Amino acid sequence: DAKTTQPPSMDCAEGRAANLPCNHSTISGNEYVYWYRQIHSQGPQYIIHGLKNNETNEMASLIITEDRKSSTLILPHATLRDTAVYYCTLGGGADGLTFGKGTHLIIQP
Amino acid sequence: DTGVSQDPRHKITKRGQNVTFRCDPISEHNRLYWYRQTLGQGPEFLTYFQNEAQLEKSRLLSDRFSAERPKGSFSTLEIQRTEQGDSAMYLCASSYRDFTYEQYFGPGTRLTVT
């Protein structure tokens, strides 16, 4: 009973921006939006998180809508190494995370 | 830079046997989490510790599963009387208590029950 909804798969051309959507219409006021990715056979890797403001770090940007019911992860210049399963999840900080099935992003050369 | 480590990386066991996995978190991290991941699914949260205290264990899958973190450093996850349905990747993650909410995951232990 994941609280987020993501498309199962997406393609993106190498060098282009990859925009990964996530719906979280039941998010509560104190829940953060987290993004992780998992490259085959490795543990998940933290990418970014946010509460209500847009965030940017060296890996990606996170855009959260004003009503907080959806968000978009942006990889500005996708490379082949960005091929992975991307998970959008919600959490209150210290708790264990609930992951859905994520989006399998495939970067095409 | 030592990240989260897990041992063993792979374990094959016969049904009915007990198995124990170890997780060493990043040294200054005082929160430690265990997850299980089956094929095609995202990780499923099992339990977590703050220092040596187990603060959440209701999500452990059955009473055959138990976890310890006796000195607030490394942790072990034990599965007793393994079943074929226990075959999965078991992931450990750690995080620092205050102001940092990201969890750092280890490479996982792949369990196969025959």
HADDOCK unambig.tbl for C-alpha pairs under 7 A between the chains (distance, minus, plus):
assign (segid A and resid 42 and name CA) (segid B and resid 107 and name CA) 5.23 0.50 0.50
assign (segid A and resid 43 and name CA) (segid B and resid 91 and name CA) 6.92 0.50 0.50
assign (segid A and resid 43 and name CA) (segid B and resid 105 and name CA) 5.42 0.50 0.50
assign (segid A and resid 43 and name CA) (segid B and resid 106 and name CA) 5.58 0.50 0.50
assign (segid A and resid 43 and name CA) (segid B and resid 107 and name CA) 4.69 0.50 0.50
assign (segid A and resid 43 and name CA) (segid B and resid 108 and name CA) 6.23 0.50 0.50
assign (segid A and resid 44 and name CA) (segid B and resid 105 and name CA) 5.93 0.50 0.50
assign (segid A and resid 45 and name CA) (segid B and resid 104 and name CA) 6.76 0.50 0.50
assign (segid A and resid 45 and name CA) (segid B and resid 105 and name CA) 6.67 0.50 0.50
assign (segid A and resid 46 and name CA) (segid B and resid 102 and name CA) 6.24 0.50 0.50
assign (segid A and resid 46 and name CA) (segid B and resid 103 and name CA) 6.68 0.50 0.50
assign (segid A and resid 46 and name CA) (segid B and resid 104 and name CA) 6.78 0.50 0.50
assign (segid A and resid 93 and name CA) (segid B and resid 101 and name CA) 5.17 0.50 0.50
assign (segid A and resid 94 and name CA) (segid B and resid 101 and name CA) 6.66 0.50 0.50
assign (segid A and resid 96 and name CA) (segid B and resid 33 and name CA) 6.86 0.50 0.50
assign (segid A and resid 96 and name CA) (segid B and resid 45 and name CA) 5.72 0.50 0.50
assign (segid A and resid 96 and name CA) (segid B and resid 48 and name CA) 7.00 0.50 0.50
assign (segid A and resid 97 and name CA) (segid B and resid 45 and name CA) 6.31 0.50 0.50
assign (segid A and resid 98 and name CA) (segid B and resid 44 and name CA) 6.44 0.50 0.50
assign (segid A and resid 98 and name CA) (segid B and resid 45 and name CA) 6.51 0.50 0.50
assign (segid A and resid 99 and name CA) (segid B and resid 42 and name CA) 5.08 0.50 0.50
assign (segid A and resid 99 and name CA) (segid B and resid 43 and name CA) 5.80 0.50 0.50
assign (segid A and resid 99 and name CA) (segid B and resid 44 and name CA) 6.66 0.50 0.50
assign (segid A and resid 100 and name CA) (segid B and resid 41 and name CA) 6.96 0.50 0.50
assign (segid A and resid 100 and name CA) (segid B and resid 42 and name CA) 5.31 0.50 0.50
assign (segid A and resid 101 and name CA) (segid B and resid 41 and name CA) 5.12 0.50 0.50
assign (segid A and resid 101 and name CA) (segid B and resid 42 and name CA) 4.97 0.50 0.50
assign (segid A and resid 102 and name CA) (segid B and resid 42 and name CA) 6.97 0.50 0.50
